[in-house]
Amino acid sequence: MNESPTQQVTDHQAVELMLGREPRGKVIVAKRCHLGLPVVIKVEPILPDGTPFPTLYWLTCPLAVKRISQLESSGMIKELEESVDVSAANDAYASERNDALASQMTTFEEDYDKQPKYLPHGGVGGSHGGIKCLHARYAYWLVGGNDPAGSEAAKHVGKLDCLEHCVASGKVEIISPGPSGPGAITEAWRGSGALPAIQLENPFLQGGV
């Protein structure tokens, strides 16, 4: 997790712009794009306000979020649930999150009032057997997780090939020549503002980290 080469914004500011709101927890960058901006952040299992959070890796890149949202809208989750086995990925993800949880819980030992009443559980993104969320699957695959659903999604997402920093101007502004690869979404997207459509329609961005 190297220092970001871009000087326009800090990682925290970049993620805030990408989400369209203040992050609820620490910003720990797990994966960066070729321009040095956060693509995936790692989230603590218990948020600072005590909320249990099952999603260990959160996709922040606006271009990736849009492309994955299009795949979900096309019915890809159902297709993948009929063709790939994600049980091993779910088990590995849960094990990694539980290790992080055990470490984090030591901070609550001396303060009973701050101990969370519930603990996060489930597989990738809190999944209980199914795929649940392609955003979480793709994020897990990006950081090295062996997730067949995330791997299949990546084939359709193509390269995250923005030509400029998407948050350099203090707002989300994406200029990309478009994805490539098997079954790739072909339309290019030039968007500005805090993701006006995705922010409202994509539940992955609502009530999250």
Kinemage of the C-alpha trace (Angstrom):
@kinemage 1
@onewidth
@group {chain A} dominant
@subgroup {mainchain}
@vectorlist {calphas} color= white
{ca met a 1} P 0.000 0.000 0.000
{ca asn a 2} L 2.237 2.705 -1.312
{ca glu a 3} L 1.803 6.440 -1.014
{ca ser a 4} L -0.474 7.939 -3.645
{ca pro a 5} L 1.517 9.707 -6.370
{ca thr a 6} L -1.213 12.249 -7.014
{ca gln a 7} L -0.904 15.479 -5.063
{ca gln a 8} L -4.339 16.914 -5.844
{ca val a 9} L -6.196 15.184 -3.026
{ca thr a 10} L -5.464 12.875 -0.098
{ca asp a 11} L -6.732 9.295 -0.123
{ca his a 12} L -9.455 10.268 2.353
{ca gln a 13} L -10.563 13.192 0.176
{ca ala a 14} L -10.495 11.033 -2.951
{ca val a 15} L -12.685 8.348 -1.371
{ca glu a 16} L -15.079 10.980 -0.032
{ca leu a 17} L -15.496 12.375 -3.547
{ca met a 18} L -15.901 8.909 -5.038
{ca leu a 19} L -18.577 7.896 -2.519
{ca gly a 20} L -20.275 11.281 -2.566
{ca arg a 21} L -20.121 11.472 1.224
{ca glu a 22} L -17.768 11.252 4.200
{ca pro a 23} L -16.417 7.708 4.714
{ca arg a 24} L -17.748 6.125 7.902
{ca gly a 25} L -14.469 4.436 8.796
{ca lys a 26} L -10.731 4.539 8.191
{ca val a 27} L -9.540 4.828 4.611
{ca ile a 28} L -7.016 2.022 4.084
{ca val a 29} L -6.143 1.687 0.401
{ca ala a 30} L -5.865 -1.933 -0.726
{ca lys a 31} L -5.643 -1.335 -4.489
{ca arg a 32} L -4.812 1.694 -6.637
{ca cys a 33} L -5.399 2.455 -10.302
{ca his a 34} L -2.640 3.301 -12.788
{ca leu a 35} L -3.054 6.967 -11.848
{ca gly a 36} L -2.481 6.258 -8.144
{ca leu a 37} L -6.042 6.756 -6.879
{ca pro a 38} L -7.916 4.315 -4.590
{ca val a 39} L -9.800 1.572 -6.417
{ca val a 40} L -10.451 -0.671 -3.400
{ca ile a 41} L -10.283 0.183 0.286
{ca lys a 42} L -10.050 -2.261 3.175
{ca val a 43} L -12.708 -1.786 5.841
{ca glu a 44} L -12.494 -2.743 9.500
{ca pro a 45} L -15.144 -5.317 10.527
{ca ile a 46} L -16.517 -2.923 13.146
{ca leu a 47} L -17.018 0.697 12.106
{ca pro a 48} L -16.129 3.502 14.554
{ca asp a 49} L -19.803 3.907 15.520
{ca gly a 50} L -20.004 0.219 16.501
{ca thr a 51} L -21.794 -0.948 13.353
{ca pro a 52} L -20.751 -4.455 12.205
{ca phe a 53} L -19.574 -4.358 8.589
{ca pro a 54} L -19.292 -7.657 6.661
{ca thr a 55} L -17.668 -6.198 3.526
{ca leu a 56} L -13.900 -6.334 4.034
{ca tyr a 57} L -13.002 -4.877 0.630
{ca trp a 58} L -15.015 -1.980 -0.779
{ca leu a 59} L -14.945 -0.898 -4.415
{ca thr a 60} L -14.543 2.892 -4.689
{ca cys a 61} L -13.461 3.578 -8.286
{ca pro a 62} L -16.433 5.326 -9.971
{ca leu a 63} L -15.662 3.824 -13.376
{ca ala a 64} L -15.460 0.296 -11.966
{ca val a 65} L -18.633 0.831 -9.943
{ca lys a 66} L -20.533 1.948 -13.034
{ca arg a 67} L -19.353 -0.965 -15.147
{ca ile a 68} L -20.111 -3.533 -12.450
{ca ser a 69} L -23.546 -1.959 -11.904
{ca gln a 70} L -24.275 -2.432 -15.604
{ca leu a 71} L -23.278 -6.079 -15.351
{ca glu a 72} L -25.581 -6.595 -12.371
{ca ser a 73} L -28.432 -4.916 -14.245
{ca ser a 74} L -27.871 -7.278 -17.174
{ca gly a 75} L -28.502 -10.304 -14.941
{ca met a 76} L -24.931 -11.476 -14.529
{ca ile a 77} L -25.358 -12.460 -10.869
{ca lys a 78} L -27.997 -15.038 -11.773
{ca glu a 79} L -25.874 -16.345 -14.636
{ca leu a 80} L -22.820 -16.745 -12.428
{ca glu a 81} L -24.758 -18.425 -9.620
{ca glu a 82} L -25.645 -21.131 -12.139
{ca ser a 83} L -22.114 -21.541 -13.487
{ca val a 84} L -19.474 -20.937 -10.775
{ca asp a 85} L -18.848 -22.195 -7.245
{ca val a 86} L -17.981 -19.400 -4.804
{ca ser a 87} L -18.028 -21.454 -1.603
{ca ala a 88} L -14.219 -21.548 -1.269
{ca ala a 89} L -14.025 -17.796 -1.858
{ca asn a 90} L -16.686 -17.193 0.777
{ca asp a 91} L -14.803 -19.330 3.306
{ca ala a 92} L -11.463 -17.614 2.626
{ca tyr a 93} L -13.041 -14.155 2.838
{ca ala a 94} L -14.804 -14.965 6.116
{ca ser a 95} L -11.567 -16.327 7.568
{ca glu a 96} L -9.652 -13.169 6.628
{ca arg a 97} L -12.365 -10.933 8.056
{ca asn a 98} L -12.536 -12.979 11.276
{ca asp a 99} L -8.778 -12.582 11.732
{ca ala a 100} L -9.164 -8.824 11.333
{ca leu a 101} L -12.122 -8.889 13.712
{ca ala a 102} L -10.179 -10.756 16.396
{ca ser a 103} L -7.440 -8.162 16.205
{ca gln a 104} L -9.888 -5.279 16.319
{ca met a 105} L -11.870 -6.714 19.242
{ca thr a 106} L -8.854 -6.369 21.528
{ca thr a 107} L -9.454 -2.616 21.450
{ca phe a 108} L -12.848 -3.125 23.072
{ca glu a 109} L -11.687 -5.357 25.932
{ca glu a 110} L -11.270 -2.532 28.433
{ca asp a 111} L -14.409 -0.655 27.441
{ca tyr a 112} L -17.472 -2.886 27.665
{ca asp a 113} L -19.864 -0.093 26.623
{ca lys a 114} L -18.149 0.198 23.257
{ca gln a 115} L -18.251 -3.509 22.480
{ca pro a 116} L -20.446 -4.211 19.423
{ca lys a 117} L -23.666 -6.088 20.108
{ca tyr a 118} L -23.443 -7.941 16.801
{ca leu a 119} L -20.517 -9.221 14.777
{ca pro a 120} L -20.248 -9.324 10.980
{ca his a 121} L -20.563 -12.753 9.388
{ca gly a 122} L -21.019 -14.471 6.051
{ca gly a 123} L -18.762 -14.710 3.026
{ca val a 124} L -17.847 -12.088 0.432
{ca gly a 125} L -19.876 -8.964 1.180
{ca gly a 126} L -21.807 -10.874 3.845
{ca ser a 127} L -22.982 -13.513 1.381
{ca his a 128} L -24.607 -16.664 2.728
{ca gly a 129} L -24.012 -19.145 -0.059
{ca gly a 130} L -24.825 -17.014 -3.102
{ca ile a 131} L -22.939 -14.286 -4.926
{ca lys a 132} L -24.983 -11.372 -3.535
{ca cys a 133} L -22.894 -8.457 -4.862
{ca leu a 134} L -20.603 -8.300 -7.890
{ca his a 135} L -19.012 -5.087 -6.600
{ca ala a 136} L -17.723 -6.934 -3.539
{ca arg a 137} L -16.686 -9.954 -5.630
{ca tyr a 138} L -14.763 -7.826 -8.098
{ca ala a 139} L -13.114 -5.823 -5.290
{ca tyr a 140} L -11.998 -9.051 -3.616
{ca trp a 141} L -10.586 -10.348 -6.894
{ca leu a 142} L -8.705 -7.079 -7.463
{ca val a 143} L -6.811 -7.441 -4.174
{ca gly a 144} L -5.824 -11.022 -4.982
{ca gly a 145} L -8.799 -13.015 -3.739
{ca asn a 146} L -9.441 -16.293 -5.564
{ca asp a 147} L -13.047 -15.535 -6.438
{ca pro a 148} L -14.377 -17.054 -9.698
{ca ala a 149} L -17.305 -14.607 -9.806
{ca gly a 150} L -14.975 -11.648 -9.424
{ca ser a 151} L -12.684 -13.090 -12.085
{ca glu a 152} L -15.560 -13.480 -14.558
{ca ala a 153} L -16.751 -9.949 -13.849
{ca ala a 154} L -13.234 -8.628 -14.495
{ca lys a 155} L -13.309 -10.091 -18.020
{ca his a 156} L -16.307 -7.901 -18.818
{ca val a 157} L -15.187 -4.806 -16.944
{ca gly a 158} L -11.980 -4.519 -18.939
{ca lys a 159} L -9.195 -2.097 -18.092
{ca leu a 160} L -9.769 0.795 -15.726
{ca asp a 161} L -8.158 3.152 -18.193
{ca cys a 162} L -9.098 6.687 -17.201
{ca leu a 163} L -7.028 9.284 -19.029
{ca glu a 164} L -6.983 11.735 -16.123
{ca his a 165} L -7.378 11.687 -12.333
{ca cys a 166} L -11.134 11.389 -11.821
{ca val a 167} L -11.143 13.567 -8.678
{ca ala a 168} L -8.365 16.045 -9.480
{ca ser a 169} L -10.835 18.893 -10.025
{ca gly a 170} L -12.525 18.395 -6.646
{ca lys a 171} L -15.448 16.480 -8.160
{ca val a 172} L -15.877 13.124 -9.859
{ca glu a 173} L -15.081 13.506 -13.548
{ca ile a 174} L -14.315 10.389 -15.564
{ca ile a 175} L -12.809 10.373 -19.035
{ca ser a 176} L -12.197 6.869 -20.332
{ca pro a 177} L -11.803 5.441 -23.830
{ca gly a 178} L -14.049 2.562 -22.745
{ca pro a 179} L -13.530 -1.028 -21.558
{ca ser a 180} L -12.123 -3.838 -23.631
{ca gly a 181} L -12.073 -7.583 -23.359
{ca pro a 182} L -14.491 -10.524 -23.861
{ca gly a 183} L -18.061 -9.288 -23.633
{ca ala a 184} L -16.912 -5.834 -22.541
{ca ile a 185} L -19.358 -2.984 -22.108
{ca thr a 186} L -18.646 -0.885 -25.176
{ca glu a 187} L -19.957 2.577 -24.362
{ca ala a 188} L -17.492 5.170 -23.142
{ca trp a 189} L -18.581 7.344 -20.255
{ca arg a 190} L -17.824 10.957 -19.601
{ca gly a 191} L -19.503 11.874 -16.363
{ca ser a 192} L -19.162 14.718 -13.919
{ca gly a 193} L -20.507 15.412 -10.460
{ca ala a 194} L -20.928 12.971 -7.578
{ca leu a 195} L -22.298 10.102 -9.692
{ca pro a 196} L -25.866 11.450 -9.919
{ca ala a 197} L -27.409 8.217 -11.233
{ca ile a 198} L -25.257 5.581 -9.577
{ca gln a 199} L -25.303 7.280 -6.197
{ca leu a 200} L -29.074 6.909 -6.037
{ca glu a 201} L -29.551 3.575 -7.769
{ca asn a 202} L -26.629 1.456 -6.582
{ca pro a 203} L -27.294 -0.023 -3.112
{ca phe a 204} L -23.592 -0.852 -2.818
{ca leu a 205} L -22.970 2.863 -2.257
{ca gln a 206} L -25.822 3.378 0.195
{ca gly a 207} L -25.317 2.951 3.918
{ca gly a 208} L -21.841 1.637 3.370
{ca val a 209} L -18.386 2.396 4.583
